[in-house]
Amino acid sequence: MKLKKFVAVAAGLTMAMSLAACGGGGAGSTDTSSSADTSASSSGGSDSAGGLIGVAMPTQTSSRWIADGNAVKKGLEDLGYTVDLEYANDDIPTQQQQVDQMITKGAKALIIAAIDGTTLTGQLQTAADKGIPIISYDRLIRNSENVDFYVTFDNYKVGVQQATSLLVGLGILNKDGSKGSAKGPFNIELFAGSLDDNNAYFFFNGAMDTLKPYLDDGTLVVKSGQTDIKQVNILRWQQETAQKRMEDLLTSTYNDGSKVQGVLSPYDGLSRGIIQALMNAGYPKTISDGFPIVTGQDAEIESVKLIADDVQFSTIFKDTRLLANEAVKVAQAYLEGKTPEANDTKTYDNGKKVVPSYLLESVIIYKDNIQKELVDSGYWTADEVASGVAKG
Ligand code: BGC
């Protein structure tokens, strides 16, 4: 049924691809004949060889989504598609409107990283009625039958890695997974992401399952007592909100001379807010001098610099280039009338169906593997790490 819906577009694409090949610019090449329209990012129009693809991203306040958007756009343009890439400023009505417009402009496929995974049901129904395949990007779109595929990382494992790096930072574990010499007890505090983002639960569950034995035996103590995701989540992953919560915790819980020694943070933006609160409260300036162990996620350049400077302890690197590449492959498969390859068909139940998924692997970044994982792989340059600023 689904396949049939895509056959018509597929025929068009196959023709477009053969034309592109005749012009010397096949798939994956730096094709000038079919991807000349680089200004199409927000103009739309389905006049390119492969047609228009809508890419909806949540926000530009985080460098990861900018990298994601650019990589998806480039990958699709290299294949001859026109791309309508939109950022919604973390505003739900804006994202709904953007997706509506993509459909009106004649998008042949939609790649969506939702702000709130439950708010696009109406848009997706319209798209499905027109036979437009929908790819959920990084964050699962919930409560809709009309999600064809999900490309993401192994989000539970990301949470495990975050907690593992906290244990390593505190000396409870060694990097190779063996038991470290530190016994504790250590005071820690927990943060989680935005509850309208399905990933937040996966990260938190992975982390809590990993920390549980140490909480149970008293090696770790959450001094505030706030261990439920309902108490520790940060709406829309906002840095300022995280800073405020950390300040409140310091005032309410650490006003007796005790110190917080570790913070589980699920995203670099939150980590920077948390670090700011700790700095303002007069904690030592570097980890070597006793600054608390703060984790993170996304290998954002500002945080990579903080790691290099011995302030933030770790982050989780999710290579957005690989994710973008996967999304492009999946979109192309649909438009060729094929079924994209999934490597997980069990984990991601969106409330209406289990969405076939492709999960990628993530890597823990510490100060000592920044060079290998981020610089040698070309994700950030040594200059960018030194300055903490993305040069583009
Ligand atoms: C992504 C994370 C990101 C967070 C905040 C999550 O859905 O998976 O990589 O840190 O959103 O943008």
Boltz pocket constraint, residues with backbone or C-beta under 6 A from the ligand:
constraints:
  - pocket:
      binder: B
      contacts: [[A, 62], [A, 64], [A, 138], [A, 139], [A, 193], [A, 197], [A, 199], [A, 200], [A, 237], [A, 266], [A, 267], [A, 268], [A, 297], [A, 298], [A, 318]]
      max_distance: 6.0
